[in-house]
């Protein structure tokens, strides 16, 4: 089940949620077709709440996430 934060964010910013979903689904698809162990997708810099959404939502896809770069350009 999804956290209230993920559900609320998806309701408030449906376009962003769909964009993240599409990117994560494509990443999982590429990884399943690849011979290597992992694949990478880099999202553009975003604010803290959007990053939190990506991190939490990615867990449901079985993806490991990392935030890079210092604030405010993470």
N, C-alpha and C positions, 0 to 999 in steps of 0.2 A: 504494500500500500504506500501511497505517496504522503509526504508530510504536508501539513496545512500550508506551509510556506510555498512548496512547489505548486500545490493546487491553486492557491491565491494568485501567485505570479502568473500561472498559465491562464487564469481567468482575466486578469488585468492586462496582460500583454500577450495575447494569443499569437500574434505574428512572430514575436521573439521565441515563444515556446515551440512553435512549428518549425522555425529555423533551426533551433537546437535539436529537436527531435530528428529532423531530416539529416542533419550532420552526423549525429550519433548513430542513426540507423545505417547510413552509408559507411561509416567507420567500421561498424561491426560486420557489415557485409564484406568489405574489403579484407578485413582480418580473417574472416572465415574462408576466403578464397586464396589467401596468401600462404606461402610456404614458410615464411618467417614467423617469429613468435608474436610480434606486435605491429601495430600501425599507429600513426600519430595524426591528430587533427589539431590545428591551432586556431582558436577563435580569436577574433580581433580584441583589442583592449576594451574593457567594459567596467562599469561601476560594480561596487561590492555586491549589491543585491542580485545583479545578473550573474556574476561569478558564482555566488552561492547557489543560484538556481542550477547552473550548469553542473557544479560539483554534485549536488544532491540528485539531480535527474540522471546523471551519468552512472550513478550507482545501480540504477535499475537496468542498465544495459550491460552491467558487469565491466564497466570501463574504469580505469585508474586515471585520476586527474591530478594536475599540478598547476599551481599558479606561478607565473614567473614575472620578472620585472618589478621594480619598486612602484609604490603608489605614486601618482594616481593613474599610471599607465599600465596597470596589470591587465 
